[in-house]
């Protein structure tokens, strides 16, 4: 009934039909709940109910589909009638919308699209920029989305290219890539929450990229909005004066009409040579099951036309331009794209190795033309480093190839994920993937299941460590099986992060204690205002990964915000914690930990395993060991068989003889018996 305004009246009408139907069996109703068997309704009873309930919805859905198709056809006709060559770089603006998570970026972007007629007001409520199912379900943006708009300002038409970016720290790579294709950014701040951790991170990311930044104070229609307080925070944290801040409410539309004039007047136009040799920056890519690889590009210099022959600076492979166009907001073909414009490209690329983000595309010169060297390649993007690793295994071993194909297609859309093969004695063949954070991993796995129908088992994530051998060689260890044995003398290093925590002053003590428990080192502390504090700590990323965020929310009643930045490796005392079952190591349960935390994790794992391993006919010893030293132990008692049940009397020595024989048998069984840990038990421990 999502499209039906009279849903309640329709349901009431259906109940009247049910009440009037004499063929219904009798039921006994208690408190509105109906008890009894299943009710078989005749066709005569069902027909008027079905026609009453579903026909209006079907009509509304058909009308909406027809309206969407007409709107798309109108947009395509408008772009087709527009000569993109008539838009010089002076009338082009490329900008991103950046903010902390849930500060209203996407709602603001939708309002801008509706203001320029790019989408209708009806589409505005359906979040057209959040196209992924995971985005619609979670209500967050996990993928940067670009779209173009046409806007008239002071009698001149402008082409505006907007990129809506994610707000969570795990997707900061998406933000950095988006900013590389822009000359400015709208920094959106929630008037009820103020400056938060990711607000500061995104500001400095845009500032370091040399972008013009326009501060936007959003959600002023909320009763909890604190306009004066947040304006003071923007001034103290970033130096913005009050007259520079645009006051808006994306939900009500207040102040939205001031944004695009500010974008045109305060953000510079893209620089480039319209008559120079073609240089195209490959910003992003995704896989379309019907059309193959689709690339998001920005024309830095020159002109790109349909049918041109291009080549990659990275792979030197050549392609024919099959289709180019604008994202308006859907893919809308155009004959050409010109300097400064952002659009999409379909050229027959097939994999992530070909569609590498940050690559430069050149025009292939004809053989008849004089030989001219290719222009210098663009700097591209900073290589991304995985912050944690996890194993992905198919629930059904026969779906390994299906999982491999799904990961290959999804990494085309998310180039920050690293992939390598892995094999486990307990879980079989699978893959070891590198991610930027826990949410990044959760979203990737959810997209695998939703978009490709692949069911996977995910092991607990762990961070990479660096090992330096006596001869000076270095090795990055991403799995406990790669860690050197206890007899080898090596130096170990663990990844560190600079964490920024913004917290109300009354919760500061608990947060400081939490950071100290996680082996953190305080770097800085300052007050934003009378009630909020900025804490900066250097923390081991392995400690941040394990339960840090949940504890932070618990200690601050959900009011703290958290953001971190990788700062490299530091020397640390890392050891391998092994789990032994009756003296035999269980490799899937091994882990790398700091030596000071080994006993804590050892006791936690052994106690958890004790409740998951089934009892055997012999005692099962569960031990946690570091090298040759046992640091924790739990025993699963033996299941006792009553061997004296057949004795109905006689001398006690007969029973004693049977018990001694059982004791010797258990001793022998313990020496040769194997303990099998089920997949369910392994996953329960690893989660």
N, C-alpha and C positions, 0 to 999 in steps of 0.2 A: 504493500500500500504506500510505498515511499513517494509515488508521484500522484496519489489520489488525495484530494483535500477533504472528500466526504467519506473517509474510511469508516468512521465511527457509525454513521448512519447506515452504511452498507452492511456492517456487521450486525447491527440491530435488526435490519430487515431480514438477514439470514436466520437469526434466532427466532424471529416470528414465524418463518417458514417451518423451522424445526418443531416449534411448539404446536403448530397447527397440524403437522403431519400425524395421521392416526396410525400409520404403519410402524411407528417406532416401538421397540420393546420397552417394557417397564424397567426402570432403574431405581435403585435406592440411593438418594442423595443426602449427604451429610456435610453441612457447612460449605456447600457449593462444590464439593468434590464428588464425582460420580463413581460408584463402585459397581462391579459386575463384569460380565463378559464383553466381548467386542460387539459393537452395534453394526449390523449389516443394513445399509440403507438401499432402498430400491431406486431405480433410475428416475422414477416419477418424482421422488422426494429430492434427489440430488440436482436434477436439471435446473429448476428455478433458482436454487441456491448458487450453483456455479455461475449461471448467467448473471446473477445479481452481483456476485463478488468480483469476478474476474474480467468481465467485459469492459467495465470502465477503466480498469488498470491496463488492459490490453490496448484500449483506445488511446489512453494517455501515453503509454509507452511508444505506440506507433507514431503519435503526434510529435513526441519529443525526438524520436529518431529522425523523422522527416525534417523537423526544425533544425537538428544538428547537421543533417546532410545539406540542407539549403544554405546554412551559415558557412559550412566548409566550401561549398561551391562558390558562394559570394566572395569569400576570402581569396580563393584561387583566381577568380576573375579579376579581383582588385590588383593582386600581385602581377598577374599577366599583363594587365593594362598599364602597369607602372614601369617606367624606364629606370632601372637601377643605376644606369650610367649618369643620370641627371642628379645623382646624390654625390657631390664631391666629399672629400674627407671632412671639410669644414662643417658639413651638415650631417655628420654621423657621430653618434655617441655610444660607446660601449661601457657598460657599468654592471656591477654586481650588487646584490643585496646580502649583507652579512650581519650576523647577530648571534647572541647566545641562543641556545635551544629554547623553543617555545616563547620567543619574544614577538612573534607575528610576522616573520619574513614572508612566508608563502601567502598569507592573507593580504598583505600589502602588495605583493607582486600581482596577485589576481585582480586587485582593485585597479592597478595601473593598466593591466590588459583590458579590463572593462572600460576604463576611461578613454582609451585610445580606440575602442571598437574592435580590438583584436579578438575578444570573446564577448559573448552576450552576458547579460546580467544573470541569466539562468545558469550558465556554465560557471559563473563566479562561485557559486555555492558548492560545486562539485570538485574543487581543487584540481583544475586541469593540469597544473604543473607537477603535482604528485601523481605520476602515472603508474608507479609500481604498486603492486598489491600490498607489499610490506609497508610502504609509506602510508597508504590509506588505512591499514589496520592499526599501525602504531601511532599515527598522527604526527609523525616527524619526517623530515626530509633527510634521505640518506644518499641521494644522488643529485648532483648539480644539473639543473635544467635550463636550457637557453631558449629564448624566444625573441622575435623581432616585432617592433611596433612602428607605426607611422604616426607622426604627431606634428600638428601645425603650431608654430610659435612665431608671433609677430609677422604673420603673413608669409612665412617660409615653411616648407615641409622638411621635416627631419626624420632620419631613420635611426631608431633607437634599438640597441641590442641589449637585452636584460638577461642576466644569469642569476637564477635563484639558487643559493648554496645551502648545504647542511649547516647545522649549528652545533653538533656534538663534536667533542675533541677527537673522537676516533675517525672522523671524516675530514680532518683538516687538510689532507692531501687534495681532496676535491676542491676545497676553498682555494688553496694555493694555485692549482691549475686554472681555476676560473679567473683569478685575479691576473694571471699572465696574459689573458686575452682582453683585459679591460684597461681603461685609463682612469676610472674612478669607482667609488663604492658608496652605497647608502649604508651607514652604520645605524641599525635599528636597536633602540633600547626600550624596554618595557617600563612604563612610568610607575607601575606598582612594584616592580622588583629592583629597578635601578641597574647600575653597572655590575656585571657579574664576571666570572672568571673567563669564560670564552669570549665575552665582549672585549676584554683587554687583549686576549690572544689574537683575535681577528683584527683589531685595530692595528696592532704592531705589525701583523703580517701585511696588511694593506699599506701601512706607513713605510715599511722597509722596501716594498715594491714600487714606491714613488707615486702612489695613486692619490688623486684628490678625494678627500673623504667628506661626505655630507652627513652630519649627525641628525637622526630622526628620532623624536620622542613619541612613542606609540602607546596605544591603549589609554589615552587620556579620558575616555568615557567611563572607565571603571571607577566605582566609588572609592576604591583603595589607592587610586593614583596619587602620587606625591610629586607634583610637578616641580616645585621650587627645590625640593631636596635633591631630585635626580639631576636637575640643571646644575646645581652646585657640584654634584659628583662628576658630571661631564667636564666641568671646568677644572676641578682639582686633579682628575685622573688624566685628561687628554688636552686640556687647555682650550676647550671650545667656549667661546663667548655666547651669551644668551641669544643674541640676534642671529647667530649662525645656525641655531637649532631649529628645525622645522617641527612644529607641533601637529600631530596627526592622531587619528583613530581609524585604523584600517577597517574595523567592523562597521562603524557608522558612516565612514567616508569623509570625516572631518579632516581638512587640510590636505587631502590627496591631490587636489588640483594645484598645490604649490610645489609638488615634488619634481615633476617633469620640467617646468621652467628652470628650477634650480639645477637640475642635471645639465640642461643645455648651457646655462650661463656659468656654472662653476666647475664643470668637468671638461678638460681639454679634448679636442678632437684627436683621432688616431693619426700618428705620423706615418708616412709612407710615400713611396714614389709611384704614382699611377702609371707612369710611362716606363718604369723600369722592368727588369726581368722578373718573372713570376717567383715569388716566395710565399709559401703558404704554411702556416703553423697548424699542425694536427693537435687539437686541444683535447679531444675525447673521442671515444668510439663505443659502439654497442652492436649487438648481433640481432639481425632481423631474420627470422626463420624463412621468410619468403624472398628477401633481397640480399642476404649476406651481410657483410660488414658495412655499417653506416658510420662515417666519420664526421665529427664536428670540427670545422676548420675556421681559421681567420685569414683573410687575404692581407698579407703584410705589404707586399709590393706587387704591382702589375695587375693583370686581369686573368681570370680563369673562366673558360667557356666550355660548354658541353661539347664532347668530341675531342677535346685536347688530349695530347699524350703527355703524361707526367711521370716523374720518377722520384723515388724516395732517397733522401740523403743518407739514411741509415742502412738500408738494405740494397740500394741501387737497382731495385726492381722497378719495372715500368708498368704503367697501367693506362687504360683508356677511361676518360671521364664519361661514365654512363649517364649520370644524373647529378645535378647540383641544384641548390635552391635555398630558400629561407625556411626557418622554423617559425610558423606564423599561426598558432603555435605548433600545428602539425606540419609535416613535410610538404612544402609547396614549391614545385619545380620552377626554376627561372632559366633563361638562356645563358646567363653569365653572372659572376660575382666580381665585384670591383674592390679596389684598395680600401681597407678599413672595415669591410663588411664581414659579418659572421654568418655562416650557413652550414649546410650539410653536404657531404660528398659520397657518392656511391661509385666505386671504381673497380670492383672485382677483388678487393682484398679478402682474405679468407681466414686469417688467424691473428693472434696477438703479436706474433713475431713480425708480421707485416705492418699492422696498424699500431705502431708504437707511439704512445702519447709523447708530445714534445718533438716529434720528427718534423723535418722540413721537406716540403714537396716542391720540386722544380718543374719547369716546362722542358720537354724533350725537344731539342732543336732539330729541324729538318736537315737532311743530308745536303740539300742544295744550298743552304744558308752558310755564310762564313762561320768558321769555328769560333765560338765565343765561350770563354770559361764560365762555368756555373757561378752564380753569386755565392757569397759565404752563407753557410747554414746558420739558422737561428740558434741561440743558446739552449733552447729547450727547457726542460724542467729538471729540478734537482732530483736525483735518484732517491726513491723512497726505501726505507729500511723497515723490515718487519719488526714489530715490537714483541710479538709472542707467536708461538707455534702450537698447532694442535693437529692431531691425526684424525682423518676422515675415512671411514670404512663403510662399504655398502652393507646393509642388513642382509642382503642376499648376495652371495659370492658371484652369482651369475650376472649381476648387474654392474660388474666392475667396469666394463667398457662403456656402459651407459653413463656411469658416474664420471669417467674420464672425459667423455664428450661434453657432458654438462659443465664440468669445471672449466674446460677449455673455452666454451662459449661465454661463461659468466665472467671469467677473468678478462675477456675482451672488453667487457663493460666496467670492470674494476681492476685496473692494471696495478694497483697497490698490493695485490695478493700474489705471493710467491708460492710455487708448487713444485714438489718433488715426490718421487715414489717412496713408499714405505711398506714394509712387511712385518707382521706381528704373528708370533706363534699362537696367540689366543684369538686374534681378530682377523687373521688372514691378510690378504693383499689390500692395500689402500694407498692413501696419499697423505703427505705431511705438508700442511699449508701454513704460510706466514701471514699474520694479520696485524693491523695497527692498534687493535684494542679488543676488549671482550664484546662490546656492542657490535663492532665491525664483524667479528666472527659469528655472532648470533644472527645478524642480518644476512650474511652470506649463506649460512646453512638454511635459513628460512627461504631464501630465494631459490636455492637448489631444489627444495621440496615443492615449492609453489609453482615455479616457472618451468621446471623440467621433470617433475614427478619422481624425483629420486629420494629414497629414504636412506639416511645415513646414520652411522654411529659416530659420535664425536668424543674424543678423549679429552681429558683435562688439559687446558693450555699451560704452556711453560715458556719461559723467556730464554733467549740465547745467551750463552756465556762464552768468554774467550779464554783460551788456554795457551800459555807460552811455555815451550819446552826449553831445556837447558841450552840447546844449540841455537836458540833465538827464533825458531819457527813458530808461527801462530796458527791456531785452529779455532774456528767458531763451532761451538758445540750446541746443537739444537735438540739432542736426544740423550738420555742417560747412557745409552749403549755406546756412545761415542766418547765418553769421558775416560781418561787414562786410569789405569789400575792403581791401587794404593802403593805399589812398589815404585812407581815413577815419580820423580821429583819435578813438579811443574808449578808455575805461577798461575793463579786463577783470577779472572776479572769478571765483574757482573755489571749489567747495564744500569745506569742511573738516570733519573729524570729530575728536572726542576719543576716542582709542583707549586701552583698558585691556588690558594684557598681563600675565598671571601666568606666570612662567617659573622653572624651577630656577636657583639662583644660578650654577651652573657654566656655563650657557649665556647669561648676561646680556650678556657682551661682544659676542657675535655678534648678538644682538637689537638692541643699541644701534647697532651699525654698520649693520644693515639699515634701521633707522628713519632714521638720518642720510642714507643713500643715497637714501631716499624723500622727502627734503626735510622730515623731521619735526623738531619742536621739543619737547624734553623738558619736561614740566610738573611731574612728581612722581616720586619713587622711594622706596619703603619696603619693609621686610621683613615678611612675614607671620609667618615663623618663621626658624629658622636656615638653612633650605634653599631657601626660595622668596621671590621678589621680585615686587612689584607695580610695573610701569612704566606711567606715563601720558604719552602723547605726543599732540601736535596734528599731524595728518597731512592732506595733500591727499587727498580721496577718490579722485581719479583714479589716484594712486599705489597706494592700497590695492587698487583694482580690478585692477590689472595685476600678477599673480603674487606679491602680498605674502604671502598666506596660505600658499601652497605653499613659499615661501622660509622663512617663519617655522617651519613644520613641519620643513623640511630642516635648519635651523640648530639646532633644539632636539630633534631626534630624536623629534618628535611629542609632546613633553611640555608645550609652551606652549598656553595658551588665550587667545583673543582676542575682544574685544567692542568695539564702537564706538558713538558717539552723534553725530548731526548737530549742528553748532553754527552753521550758516549759511555765508555767503560772505565771503571775504577777497580784498583786491586782489592780483592776480597778473599776471605777464607771459605771457598766453596768446596763441598764434599758430595759424594754420591751416597744417597740413602737407599739401601737395598732391603727388600722384603724376602725373607726366607720362610719356606713352608717345609717343615721337617728337614731343614738344612739345605734344601734345594732353592736356588734363587728364582723369584718370579719376576721376570724382566718387565712385563707391562706395568708393574706397580713401583718400579724404581723411579727415583726422582733426584734432582739436583737442588740442594738447599745450602743456606749458610750454616756453618758448623754450630753456631750458637742456637740455631733453631732446629737442629736435627732431632734432638730428643723430643721436642714438642710434636713434630710431624710423625716421628716414629711411634709414639704412644697413640696418637690419633688414628693412624692407619691400622695398627695391630688391633686396637679395640673395635674399630669398625669392621675389620675382617672377621673377627671372632663371631659377630652376629650374623655373618653372611655365609660362612663356610659350613657345609653340612657335616654332621657328626659321622665319623668313621668307626670301624671296629677297633681302632687304636687311637691313642692320644695324638692330636695334631698340634705341633709346636709352631706358633706364628711369631717370628722374630724380626726385629728391625736392626740392621747392622750398618755401621760406617767402617769400611775396611774390614778388619778382622775383629772389631769390637762390637759386641751386642749391647744395644742401648735400650731396647724395650722388648717385652715378651708377653704373649698371651697364649693360653692353652685351650684347645677345644677338647673337652673330655670325651673319652671313648664311649661308644654305644655298647652297653653291657648285654650280652646274651646269657640267659639263665641256663647254664649247662647242668645245674643240679636239679632241674625240674623233673627229670625222669627218676630221680631217687626218692623212693617212698619209705625209706627207713634204712635200717642197717647201720653199720659202723660209720662214725664220722670220718674215718680215714678214707672211705670211698669218695665222699664229697670233696675232701681236701685234695685227693688225687686228681679229680676232674678239674678243680680250680687251678692247680699247678700246671696241668696240661694246657688249660686255656691261657694262662699267663705266658707260658713259653711260646704258644702260637701267636699271641699278640706281639710279643717281642720280635719274633721272626717277621711278622707281617709289617711291622713298623719299619724294619730294615729294607724290605723290598717293595712296600706299597707306595703308590703315587697319589698325591692329592690333586684332584682336578678342580680348578676354579672356573665356574661357569661364566659365560659372557655377561649375564645379568649381574653377577656379583662384581665382576671387574668394572662394569660401567657404573654401578652404584658407588664403588670406591672412588673411581676416577672423577666422578661428577662432584 
